[in-house]
Amino acid sequence: MKFNFTKGKNNSAQLAIRMGLSLVLALIVGTLFILLRESLIANDKSSLWNIINNILFQDITTEEGKNAFGIFYILGQLFINCLQLIIIPMVFSSIALAMCHISDTKKLGRISSKTLLGFLTTSIFALATACVFGFTAYKLGFFNVHLSTNTTTSVTVSSGSNPLLVILNAVPNNITSVMSNNSMVLSIVFLAVVIGLCINALDEKILVLKNLLIDINNIISVFLGFIITKFSPIAVFVLITRTFAVYGIDHLKPALAYMLVVAIASIIFLVIAYPLFVYLNTKLNPIIFMKKIAKVALLGFSAAASSAALSLNEKTTVDELGVDKDIASFVLPLGMTINMNGTAIMQVIAAIFIAASSGYNLTIQNVILIAILALIASIGTPSAPGSSSIILFTVLTGMGYNNEATLIAYSLIIAINRPIDMLITCLNVIGDSATAVVVANSENSLDKETYNS
């Protein structure tokens, strides 16, 4: 049983082209809105920009937006809501059905261990990349930024928690609370694996539940096929244009060095590490992988949430990269929860930036400890926009960075981190698919003709 989001290779290619064109158009229009914003503010016409912002871009859920139209915000949020609407049923049904089809418990153990090893391998290299770039920038003095105390305005600072809570929360004590919370995907994975294995063991004694899961899976496939093929190019344009328009130059200047270092480290990791990971483990052409997964990365970039790209990621990984459906159904939702390479890169460099701009001296030992804490914290990061910067506070408290300057710098990161969230989400979703390809190949469950087509 395969998802049928599009009819054939040509439609898939057309979707990628349309999304690419939407990205280019969004970058152009978004840049024009930035220039318009700066020009109006510089010429004492802020009220005119406020009118434009209220009509097009304002978040209508905030106090400032209670009388706004927020057309771009509404359109973008409707698309994201549609994708997040089916996260829990999709993850639960796909993983449970995958467990039903794996009758060999030894095979399940192999797939699980190979998946976790793949995630750990890419995470270690991601953290090493972040440490090198972050510490180099620190030593060169790029992070010696003097921040104004006004930076904390309207930003609420999170409280930290023990990163090991992710282990405790993986096994829920209440099914209904888990089923109603998109941020508890790891708990959903646990429940789906347990129920799927139980259905597998009971076999013919289960008369209804397995067919119900199949029906749910089919409904989700049709729903997502319509949403992705019809609306994702529009959503890419709306989401990226709005992101550009709401961030003025004045917000970006203080942390420009931080943003550039994260962007450079992420892009280098993206174009080198993932292709090497795929090639060294499968001997397949990694360029094919990068071309086919590009539209998934673009959707993740637009929505800044791995969960929003999960459906398209599974469709692409199964139908275009040739990964067995059962393996993809297990690896991708699990990866969305615990495989956060981009998030780890961001958190390491952000912690170094905050420490440096807050007056703390850093050694290579400090940076390595930051990387370890970031790895643990990133595992528990919800796959939702802005969550990476919230979880960052766990790393800061773990390192003992808690003076007033730290809170100012941390607030700045929260205020301007949306473009970085968009970029690091690309790494997260591509890493999930790359691991699925590697695991499927090791299990002889990779259709290489489909991959190379």
ZAMARGU-4260 file (C-alpha; in steps of 0.2 Angstrom, whole numbers, plus 5000, padded with zeros to 4 digits):
<rodrens>
0) 5000/5000/5000 | 5008/5016/4994 | 5002/5034/4996 | 4996/5041/4980 | 4998/5060/4982
5) 5002/5063/4963 | 5000/5053/4947 | 5017/5048/4941 | 5034/5056/4940 | 5029/5071/4929
10) 5017/5078/4942 | 5030/5076/4955 | 5043/5085/4945 | 5030/5099/4941 | 5026/5101/4959
15) 5045/5103/4963 | 5046/5116/4949 | 5031/5126/4955 | 5037/5126/4973 | 5054/5132/4966
20) 5046/5146/4957 | 5036/5151/4972 | 5052/5152/4982 | 5060/5163/4970 | 5045/5174/4968
25) 5043/5175/4987 | 5061/5180/4989 | 5059/5194/4977 | 5042/5200/4984 | 5049/5198/5002
30) 5064/5209/4998 | 5053/5222/4990 | 5043/5223/5006 | 5058/5224/5017 | 5064/5239/5006
35) 5047/5247/5007 | 5046/5245/5026 | 5063/5253/5028 | 5059/5267/5016 | 5043/5271/5025
40) 5050/5271/5042 | 5065/5281/5037 | 5053/5295/5030 | 5042/5295/5045 | 5028/5286/5037
45) 5027/5272/5050 | 5008/5273/5051 | 5007/5268/5032 | 5018/5253/5035 | 5007/5248/5050
50) 4992/5249/5039 | 5000/5238/5026 | 5006/5226/5039 | 4989/5225/5047 | 4981/5221/5031
55) 4994/5208/5025 | 5006/5201/5038 | 5000/5204/5056 | 4998/5189/5067 | 4979/5190/5071
60) 4981/5180/5087 | 4990/5193/5096 | 4984/5209/5105 | 4991/5220/5092 | 4982/5210/5078
65) 4965/5210/5086 | 4958/5222/5073 | 4970/5217/5059 | 4966/5207/5043 | 4982/5197/5042
70) 4979/5190/5025 | 4996/5182/5023 | 4996/5176/5041 | 4979/5167/5039 | 4983/5159/5023
75) 5000/5152/5029 | 4993/5146/5045 | 4978/5137/5037 | 4990/5127/5027 | 5001/5123/5042
80) 4985/5119/5052 | 4980/5107/5039 | 4996/5098/5039 | 4997/5097/5058 | 4979/5092/5059
85) 4984/5074/5054 | 5001/5072/5062 | 4995/5061/5076 | 4983/5050/5066 | 4996/5049/5052
90) 5011/5044/5064 | 5001/5032/5074 | 4992/5023/5060 | 5008/5022/5049 | 5019/5016/5063
95) 5007/5003/5070 | 5004/4996/5052 | 5022/4995/5049 | 5024/4985/5065 | 5010/4974/5059
100) 5019/4969/5044 | 5036/4966/5052 | 5033/4948/5059 | 5052/4945/5062 | 5056/4953/5079
105) 5074/4952/5075 | 5071/4962/5059 | 5063/4976/5070 | 5077/4976/5082 | 5089/4978/5067
110) 5079/4992/5059 | 5078/5001/5076 | 5097/5000/5080 | 5102/5005/5062 | 5090/5020/5063
115) 5097/5026/5079 | 5115/5023/5074 | 5111/5033/5058 | 5103/5047/5068 | 5118/5047/5080
120) 5131/5047/5066 | 5124/5062/5057 | 5121/5071/5074 | 5139/5069/5079 | 5145/5077/5063
125) 5132/5091/5064 | 5138/5095/5081 | 5157/5094/5076 | 5153/5106/5062 | 5144/5118/5074
130) 5158/5117/5086 | 5171/5122/5073 | 5162/5136/5065 | 5155/5143/5082 | 5172/5142/5091
135) 5181/5150/5076 | 5169/5164/5075 | 5171/5167/5094 | 5190/5167/5093 | 5189/5179/5078
140) 5178/5191/5089 | 5163/5190/5077 | 5152/5187/5093 | 5158/5203/5102 | 5141/5211/5101
145) 5135/5225/5112 | 5116/5222/5115 | 5104/5235/5121 | 5093/5232/5136 | 5078/5236/5124
150) 5080/5220/5116 | 5070/5211/5129 | 5054/5220/5125 | 5039/5209/5123 | 5049/5193/5124
155) 5045/5181/5137 | 5060/5171/5143 | 5057/5152/5145 | 5062/5142/5160 | 5074/5127/5158
160) 5070/5109/5162 | 5081/5093/5163 | 5084/5087/5146 | 5083/5069/5152 | 5064/5072/5154
165) 5062/5067/5136 | 5066/5049/5141 | 5053/5049/5155 | 5040/5057/5143 | 5042/5044/5130
170) 5031/5032/5139 | 5015/5041/5143 | 5003/5038/5158 | 4988/5045/5149 | 4983/5040/5131
175) 4970/5054/5129 | 4982/5068/5134 | 4995/5061/5121 | 4983/5060/5107 | 4978/5078/5109
180) 4995/5085/5109 | 5006/5087/5093 | 5022/5090/5103 | 5022/5073/5111 | 5026/5063/5095
185) 5039/5052/5104 | 5025/5046/5115 | 5014/5042/5100 | 5029/5033/5092 | 5030/5022/5108
190) 5011/5019/5108 | 5010/5014/5090 | 5025/5002/5091 | 5017/4993/5106 | 5000/4992/5098
195) 5006/4987/5081 | 5017/4973/5089 | 5002/4967/5099 | 4991/4967/5084 | 5005/4957/5075
200) 5006/4944/5089 | 4987/4942/5090 | 4985/4941/5072 | 4968/4935/5067 | 4961/4938/5084
205) 4961/4957/5080 | 4945/4959/5069 | 4943/4978/5068 | 4957/4988/5073 | 4969/4984/5059
210) 4957/4988/5046 | 4952/5004/5055 | 4970/5009/5054 | 4971/5005/5036 | 4956/5016/5032
215) 4963/5030/5042 | 4979/5029/5033 | 4970/5029/5016 | 4959/5044/5021 | 4975/5054/5026
220) 4983/5049/5010 | 4969/5057/5000 | 4968/5072/5011 | 4987/5076/5010 | 4987/5073/4991
225) 4975/5087/4989 | 4983/5099/5001 | 5001/5096/4995 | 4998/5096/4976 | 4986/5110/4976
230) 4991/5122/4989 | 5010/5119/4994 | 5016/5131/4980 | 5005/5145/4986 | 5009/5141/5005
235) 5028/5143/5000 | 5025/5160/4993 | 5014/5166/5007 | 5025/5159/5022 | 5042/5165/5015
240) 5035/5182/5009 | 5028/5186/5026 | 5044/5180/5035 | 5054/5193/5025 | 5041/5207/5027
245) 5039/5206/5046 | 5058/5207/5050 | 5066/5224/5048 | 5084/5227/5046 | 5085/5234/5063
250) 5080/5217/5071 | 5093/5208/5060 | 5109/5219/5063 | 5113/5215/5081 | 5114/5196/5078
255) 5120/5196/5059 | 5136/5187/5064 | 5126/5174/5073 | 5114/5171/5058 | 5128/5171/5045
260) 5138/5158/5055 | 5123/5147/5057 | 5118/5149/5039 | 5136/5145/5033 | 5138/5130/5044
265) 5121/5123/5040 | 5123/5125/5021 | 5140/5117/5021 | 5134/5102/5032 | 5119/5101/5020
270) 5129/5100/5004 | 5143/5089/5010 | 5138/5078/5025 | 5121/5071/5019 | 5127/5067/5001
275) 5143/5058/5009 | 5132/5049/5021 | 5121/5042/5008 | 5135/5038/4996 | 5146/5030/5009
280) 5132/5018/5015 | 5123/5014/4999 | 5136/5018/4984 | 5121/5027/4976 | 5122/5044/4967
285) 5119/5056/4981 | 5115/5070/4968 | 5099/5060/4964 | 5094/5060/4982 | 5097/5079/4984
290) 5087/5083/4969 | 5072/5072/4974 | 5072/5078/4992 | 5074/5096/4987 | 5055/5100/4987
295) 5053/5092/5005 | 5067/5103/5011 | 5058/5118/5003 | 5042/5114/5011 | 5051/5112/5028
300) 5060/5129/5025 | 5043/5138/5022 | 5034/5131/5037 | 5049/5130/5048 | 5042/5114/5055
305) 5047/5096/5052 | 5030/5090/5056 | 5023/5101/5042 | 5035/5092/5029 | 5032/5074/5036
310) 5019/5069/5024 | 5028/5075/5008 | 5044/5068/5015 | 5036/5051/5017 | 5028/5052/5000
315) 5045/5057/4992 | 5055/5044/5001 | 5043/5030/4997 | 5038/5034/4979 | 5053/5043/4972
320) 5068/5036/4982 | 5062/5018/4983 | 5062/5016/5002 | 5050/5002/5008 | 5034/5009/5015
325) 5036/5000/5032 | 5054/5006/5035 | 5049/5024/5030 | 5034/5024/5041 | 5045/5019/5056
330) 5061/5030/5052 | 5053/5046/5047 | 5041/5050/5061 | 5054/5044/5074 | 5067/5056/5065
335) 5055/5070/5066 | 5055/5068/5085 | 5073/5064/5089 | 5084/5067/5074 | 5087/5086/5075
340) 5104/5090/5066 | 5100/5107/5061 | 5092/5111/5078 | 5108/5105/5086 | 5119/5116/5075
345) 5108/5131/5079 | 5109/5128/5098 | 5128/5126/5099 | 5131/5142/5089 | 5117/5151/5098
350) 5124/5146/5115 | 5142/5151/5110 | 5135/5168/5103 | 5125/5171/5119 | 5140/5167/5131
355) 5152/5178/5121 | 5140/5193/5120 | 5136/5191/5139 | 5154/5192/5145 | 5158/5173/5148
360) 5175/5166/5143 | 5174/5150/5132 | 5186/5136/5131 | 5186/5121/5119 | 5180/5110/5134
365) 5165/5122/5136 | 5160/5121/5118 | 5161/5102/5119 | 5150/5102/5134 | 5138/5114/5125
370) 5137/5101/5111 | 5133/5087/5122 | 5119/5097/5130 | 5113/5103/5113 | 5112/5085/5107
375) 5101/5079/5122 | 5090/5095/5121 | 5088/5094/5103 | 5081/5076/5105 | 5066/5083/5115
380) 5063/5098/5103 | 5045/5098/5097 | 5044/5099/5078 | 5035/5116/5078 | 5040/5134/5073
385) 5051/5143/5086 | 5053/5128/5097 | 5072/5126/5095 | 5075/5143/5102 | 5064/5139/5117
390) 5073/5123/5121 | 5089/5133/5119 | 5087/5139/5137 | 5089/5122/5143 | 5107/5122/5136
395) 5110/5139/5144 | 5105/5134/5161 | 5114/5118/5160 | 5130/5128/5157 | 5126/5141/5171
400) 5124/5156/5159 | 5111/5166/5169 | 5117/5184/5171 | 5106/5198/5164 | 5116/5200/5148
405) 5112/5182/5145 | 5094/5185/5146 | 5095/5200/5134 | 5105/5190/5121 | 5093/5175/5123
410) 5078/5186/5120 | 5086/5193/5104 | 5089/5175/5098 | 5070/5172/5101 | 5065/5188/5092
415) 5075/5185/5076 | 5077/5166/5075 | 5063/5163/5062 | 5074/5164/5047 | 5086/5152/5055
420) 5072/5140/5060 | 5067/5139/5042 | 5085/5134/5037 | 5088/5121/5051 | 5072/5113/5047
425) 5079/5109/5030 | 5093/5099/5038 | 5081/5090/5050 | 5069/5083/5036 | 5083/5079/5024
430) 5092/5069/5038 | 5077/5059/5041 | 5075/5054/5023 | 5094/5050/5021 | 5093/5039/5036
435) 5078/5030/5029 | 5087/5027/5013 | 5103/5020/5022 | 5092/5009/5033 | 5082/5002/5018
440) 5097/4999/5008 | 5105/4989/5022 | 5089/4978/5024 | 5088/4975/5005 | 5072/4985/5005
445) 5077/4999/4994 | 5071/4999/4976 | 5086/5005/4967 | 5077/5007/4950 | 5065/5019/4958
450) 5079/5028/4966 | 5089/5030/4950 | 5073/5034/4939
</rodrens>
